[in-house]
Each structure stands twice: as structure tokens, then as C-alpha cells.
Amino acid sequence: MGASLSHNLRRLNLTFGFNFLDRAAFFGIADPPIVYRFTEPYFRALLVGLPNSLRVMFFDITVSIARLSDNWLVRKLASV
């Protein structure tokens, strides 16, 4: 399988690695917690997007725990 991957990458004139992290991302990030311009590299975009992802995960975990609550009101509010 490895030979097949390397053969196809050579055929398509593509490289395998993390070299793309230095190239400009050219996309925006909604509600960035850190200042970000769309011309910054992919590496910076990943770092800026990390707090957004953590915020979503925290909210999801909180709601999930609330749905397991013994309190009827908390459980119903979390379900909504």
C-alpha cells in the first residue's frame, strides 16, 4: 500500500508532509479569539481555530452532563 501511495503522489506531482503549514491559508475564521488575517499561514489558522474548537467542546460536554442530571428542569433545559 505504501508503494501505491508514493507512486500516486509522484504521478500527481504532489508531496507528502507538512510543508503546506507555511503557505497562506486564504480563508477567514468566524469569531477569532486571536487577531487573524486570511493571508496568514495555515499553522496560524490552526492555532487561532483551536480556542473556538475548545469552546464548542466545553459547551457540548456541559450540555451532555446536564442531560444526565437527576434534576428534571436541568435535564429538560439541556434537551432543548
Summary of the structure (lengths in Angstrom):
residues: 80
radius of gyration: 20.7
end to end distance: 47.1
largest distance: 60.5
contacts: 159
relative contact order: 0.10
helix: 60%
strand: 2%
